[in-house]
Amino acid sequence: MDLSTATWTDVRDLETTLAVVPVGSTEQHGPHAPLGTDVLTAEAVADAGLERVDREVVRAPAIPVGIAEEHRQFPGTMWVSEDTFRDYVGEAVASLAHHGFDRVVIVNGHGGNVDALREVGGRLTRDGDAYVVPFTWFEGVGEHTADMGHGGPLETGLLRHLEPELIHEDRIDEAQAGAADGWGDWMSYVNLAYDAAEFTENGVVGDPADGDARRGEELLELAADGLARLLEAVAERDVSRPEQR
């Protein structure tokens, strides 16, 4: 059930305790892909995963702004601090738990959110508010994960499959020309760069030309299948906390 289109009485009559919360970011994805890429992909994976489970699940509205200050030099990028993000996501999930949805999977589309979401999940779970697990879709696509960049083959391919009209195909050459091969500027296993503009001219990491619609379709299948398995595991898991050792 989508909370955005449900009534409160619809929600009252549900028997499920399981919810999904898509989380993304509004940030640059090069000259060819939209600022909302991370939200669009998180929502698409969440919806595709829900179609694969034979149980009722509440689908919350997406959280569209995340931890993205590393893209601040590129116009249109929005961000909040890590503390604000953790508090906002945590309180949003806690409000679901208040209504009985105390098993929650956060479907994430932005790499900058990963660490904070794990912390949020751990805090809510340990405090007993809800059992919360984050799922980052591009970490669940098998061998494709190694090609994850930024506005690169995975995100471009997935959008070419989902909403091809949002990709500016006439700017792919420009995206390739200003792209970095990898994320960051590394020395002695340390990333010397704090902002993306330090190592990529136009915000792109990886080659978007390597992500066609067929690859995007496969990515969606892999991510949705992984999410469906996770939802079943979360629904069935004994979430009582271990006793003192």
N, C-alpha and C positions, 0 to 999 in steps of 0.2 A: 504494500500500500504506500502510495506517495503522499507524504504529509502535506505537500503543497496544494493538493487538490482534494484531500479528504476533509470531512467535517469532524468536529470534536466528538460527535456521537458515533461516527464511524470508528474513530480511534478507541473510544470507550469500550466498544463491543469486541475489540480484538482479543484474542487469547494468547498471542505470541509474546515472547520476551526479547525477541531478536531484532536488532536494528542495524542499518547501514548508514554511514555518514560520509559522503564524498567530500574530499578536501583538495584544494588545488592552490593556484596562485594566479595573479594577474601581473604578467611580466613579459618583457621582450622575448621573442623567439626568432630573432633574425628578421630580415626584410621580407620574408616570404610566408611566415606563419603568424597566426593571430596571438595577441596578448593573452587571450583566454585559453590557450592550448591546454594548460594543466588542469583547468576546471572541466573543459569539454571531455578530455580523455578520462578523467576520474569518473565523471558521471556516466560515460558510455560503458566503461568497464563495470561499474556498479550495476547498471541496468541489465547488462548482458549476463552478469553473474546471477542476479536475482531470477532471471528467466530459467536458469538451470537448476534451481532448487525446488523441491516439491514440498515447500512449507511456507507459511506466511511470514513475511519479513517487512518491517517498516523501513521505508526509504526516506531519510531526512533531506531537506534542502542542502545544496552544496555550500561549503564555506569557500568563498572565492579569493580571499587575500591571505597570503601566508608570509613566510620568512624569505624575503627576496631582495634585501638591501644590496646584495652583491651585483644586482642589475641596475642600480640607481642611476647610472650614467645614460641609460637608454630611456627616452621619453615614453610616458605611458605606464611604466612600471610602478606598481604599488607595493607597499610592504608594511608590516607591523613588527615590533620588537619581538624577540623570542618569548619574553615574559608575557606580553599581551596575547600573543598567539596561544601559548600554553593555557593561559587563563580562559581565553574565549572558547577554545575547543573543549577544554575541560568542563566549563560551566554549561556549554551547549549539550554535551553528552550527559552531564549530571541531570539536566532538565528532562532528558528522555528517560533516565533511570527513575526519576520521580514518578513517572507515569507507568512504571513497571517494565520498561525496556532496558533491562540491566545486563544484557549481553550485546555488545556493540562492536562491529567491525568498521574501522575507519579506512575508507578506500582513498589512497593518496596518489596524487599525480605530480608532485613536485619534490625533487631531491632535497631542497633546503628545509623541508618540513620533517624529514625522516627522524632525526635525533629527538626533536621536541615531541613528536607524536609518540615515540616509544616511552619517553618520560611521562607524558600524560597518561598513557595506558597503564603504566606501572603504578602511578600514584593513585588513580581511581580504583584500580584493582586491589591494591594493598589496603586502601582506606575502606574498602567494602562498598563503595558507591555503585560500582558496576564492574563487570569483567570486560575489559576493553583491549582489542588487538588491532594494531595498524597493519594495513596491507598496501604496499606500494606496487602498483601494477607492473612497472618495468623491471622490478626485481623478480617477477614471477613468470618470465617468458623464456626460460631455458637459455640456450646458447645465444639468443638475441640480446640478452642483457649486457653482454660485453660490448655491444655497439651503441649503448646509450650515451648520447652526448647532450647537446642542447639545441633544439630546433634541427636536430640531425635526422638520421634515417628512421629511428623508431617513432618519434613523435610525428614527423612528416608523413611517414607511411600510414600510421594509424589515422591521421586526419584525412589523408587521401582516400582512405576506405570509408571513413565515417561521413565527412563533409568536404568533399573535394573542392567545392567552390570557395572554401576559405583559404586554400593554398594559392598563392600568387605564383603560378608556374612561370611567368615571364621574369621572375626575379630569382630563379634557382641558380642561374649562373653567377649572379651577384652574391648570393648566399654562399656558394662554394668558394668564390674568390676571397672572401673576407673571413672564412672560417678557420678555427684552430683545429688541429688534429686531436687534441685531448684537453681535458679539463685541468686548468691550473698551470703553474710555472714551478716545477719541482727541483729541489736540490736536497740531497741527503735525506730523502723520504719525507721532506717537508714541503708543503705548498706555500711558496713565497707570496702568492697573490691572494688578496682578499676580495677583489672585485673582478667580475668577468671582463671588463674593459681593459684590464691589464694584459690579457693574453689572447683576446679575440676582437678583431676589428669591428665586426658587425653583430656580435652576440651569438654567433653560431659555433657549435662544436660538433664536428663530424660532417659527413657528406649527406645532405638531404636527398640527393639523387639516388642514393642506395636504398631509399625507402619508398617502394611503389605501393599501389593499392592492394596488390596481392599479399605483399608482406604485411601490410596493415591488417588485413583480414586474419592472417595467421596469428598476429600479435593479439588481436581481440579474442580469438578463440582460446589461446593459451592463458591469457590473463583471466578471462571469464571462467574457464574451467578451474583454474587455481583458486579463484575467489569462491566458487561454489563449494569446492572441497573444504575450504576454510570455514565457510558458514556452517556447514554440517558439523564440522569438528567443534566449533564454538558452541553450537546449539546443544551438543551431546556431552560436552566436557563437564567433569566434576570441578567446579570452580571454588570449592572450599579451600581455604588457605592452609598450608602445612602447619603442623603443630610445632611448638618450640622444641628445638633439638637439645 
